[in-house]
Amino acid sequence: MAGPIKNIRIGEVLLESGFISQSQLDDALNKQKGSGKMLGDIVLEMGLVSETQLAQALSIRLKVPFVDLSSVKVSTEAVSKIPEAIAKEKTVFAYAINHNRLMVATNDPVNFYIFEDLKVTTGMEVVPQISTKSQIEAAINKFYSSQALDSTMNELENEGGDEKTMEQNLAQAESEGRIDNAPIVKLVNMMVETAFRMQVTDIHIEPFKDRTRIRFRIDGELVEQDMKIPPSFHNSIITRIKILGGMNIAERRIPLDGRFGTRIDGVNLDMRVSTIPCVYGEKCVIRLLSTADEKTRKVTDLGMTDHNYQMFKQIIRCPNGVMLVTGPTGSGKSTTLYATLGELSQPNVNIVTVEDPVEKKIDGVNQCQINAKAGMTFAAALRSILRQDPDIIMVGEIRDGETADIAIRAAITGHFVLSTLHTNDAASTIVRLVDMGVAPYMVASSLVGIIAQRLVKLLCNSCKETFTLDDPEELKLMNKTAPVQICKPHPGGCRVCHGTGYTGRTAIHEIIVTTPKIKELISAGATAEEIGAMATKSGTLLLRDNVSQMVLQGRTSMDELVKATYTV
C-alpha cells in the first residue's frame, strides 16, 4: 500500500474530486511557499473545503477507509500502544486492535514514514484510517486524560492513610520541590484538564458521608463524573485548590473566594474558586473562564435570527442611550455584551468597562475590576469613568438604584451605555428600572433597546427522533391547533452526545427597540403587559415565538421550550 500512496499529492486529490478549482489550488500552493505548513492545512485555513470533506476526498482517492472517532468504540488497550507524546506530535490515535493489527486514525495518510515509525514503536502491523484533525485531537485529549486520571486514582489509593497523613505527604512533597508529582496535585490538575476538554463551565466538588461527589456542568446541566473518591481525600483536595486560589487553608468555618490561572492545550484559562462549609466538609465550586486567547465571539455567531439581528443593529447604531441585556444567571448575557463591544470597538472610540469580575480580556478596551473592600463599587467606579472621556461605557450589572441612576444620567449626557439586569422578559425590565427609583421620563428618554435572552440546548443530529405532537396543552404553547411533526431527544442518547440527547446550546432573543410610541407608554407609567403588547406590534418576536420556530425546525425539543419560556 505504501508505494502508490507516497506519490499522490493532496492538492491533486481535491482537484480530481471537484472540491477545488485549478486557480484555487494555485492560490493555495502560493500561500504554502515558505510557510512550512501542509497544503491540507492551507486549504482549510482558506475555507475552500471543510475538514470532513478533505478527509472524505482522501478516503475515496486513496481507498483508505474514513473513520468517525466520535461514534466508534475505543479500546483502551489500543490507546495505550502509542505514547501520548507521539500521538500528539504526529496527530495519530490508535482506537482498535483487529487480528493483531493496530487501527490508527490519521489526517495525513500520505505520510508513509509516520506508519513505519509507529510499526517500530508498537511492534504491531499498523493499519491507517482517515479522520479529521480536530476529531483526532479531541480523542487524544479525552482518552489519554481518562487513562492518566485512572492511574492517579490508583496512586492515591496506594498512598492511602488517613486525612492527617495525606496532609503531611502533601506538605512534604511541597517542601522537597516535587509538588507536581504528589497524587492529590495530579488529581486536581487532571480534573481541571478533563473539565476544560469537555467544555465544562463549572466543577462541583461535594462532600458526603461516604464519598466525595464530582459533578461537571455541561451545556447547563450537572453531570456526575465516574470518579470514586473516598471521603478521606476530600480535605486534601480542597486544601490543594485553596493553595492554588490564594485562599486561607486554615479557615474552614466561613465561605471563601479565590482565583487562579493555568494553561491547557495552549489556551490560558482563568478560574474562580468558591468554597462554603457544609455538614461533611467544605463544598467547592470552580468556574472555568476562557481568557482573551479565545477570540471574542462575533454578534453573528450568537444564534440571532435575521429578524432579530436587524433590530439589534438598529440599537447599536445609536450614538447615545442605554442598551440592556437581561435574563437569568447563566443565560449568556456577558457573552452578548462582549460580542457587542467587539463590534463597537474602533481605534477612534474610547470604551471603558466596570465589571465584577472581568471575565474576558478584550484587546483595545479599558476594563476596570470592582473592589468593594477598597470602596471601588459600581456607583463609585461609574462616577470616575465619566471623567475619563468615554464614548461607550459597559457596566457589568445594574444592581441598585444608585448605579441605575448614574448609568441613565450618563446616557442622557451623550454616552452609549451597555449593561445587564436580571429580569424575565424585555418588557418587565422597564418596570424594574422604575421600581429601582429612576424617574419614568428619564427611562423613556435614555433607553434605546432591550435584549432578553435564554440559552436552549440543541438536539443531537445523530440520534434525535421525530414524533407527532398532538397534546392540546403543548400545541397551545406553540400557538398551534392541529398536530405537528417535531423532534425529541433519543432516550439514553448516543456516543456523539455522551448519552444526553443534546449537543451544544444556542441563544434565543427577544428584542425591543424603544420606538416613540413605547417611550410615550413608559412616560405614562404603563405596565409590562401594555409595553409588551406595543412592542409586539412594532415587530418584537417574543422568546416563545423564537423557540417555537426552533422546535418546528427540529433543532430543539418541547422540554427546552417549556424550560426557557414557561410562566404560570
Secondary structure, 3 states (H helix, E strand, C coil): CHHHHHCCCHHHHHHHHCCCCHHHHHHHHHHHCCCCCCHHHHHHHCCCCCHHHHHHHHHHHHCCCECCCCCCCCCHHHHCCCCHHHHHHHCEEEEEEECCEEEEEECCCCCHHHHHHHHHHHCCEEEEEECCHHHHHHHHHHHHHHHHHHHHHHHHHHHCCCHHHHHHHHHHHHHCCCHHHCHHHHHHHHHHHHHHHCCCCEEEEEECCCCEEEEEEECCEEEECCCCECHHHHHHHHHHHHHHCCCCCCCCCCCEEEEEEEEECCEEEEEEEEEEEECCEEEEEEEEEECCCCCCCCHHHCCCCHHHHHHHHHHHCCCCEEEEEECCCCCCHHHHHHHHHHHHCCCCCCEEEEECCCCCCCCCCEEEECEHHHCECHHHHHHHHCCCCCCEEEECCCCCHHHHHHHHHHHHCCCEEEEEECCCCHHHHHHHHHHCCCCHHHHHHHEEEEEEEEEEEEECCCCCEEEEECCHHHHHHCCCCCCEEEEECCCCCCCCCCCCCEEEEEEEEEEEECCHHHHHHHHCCCCHHHHHHHHHHCCCCCHHHHHHHHHHCCCCCHHHHHHHHCCC
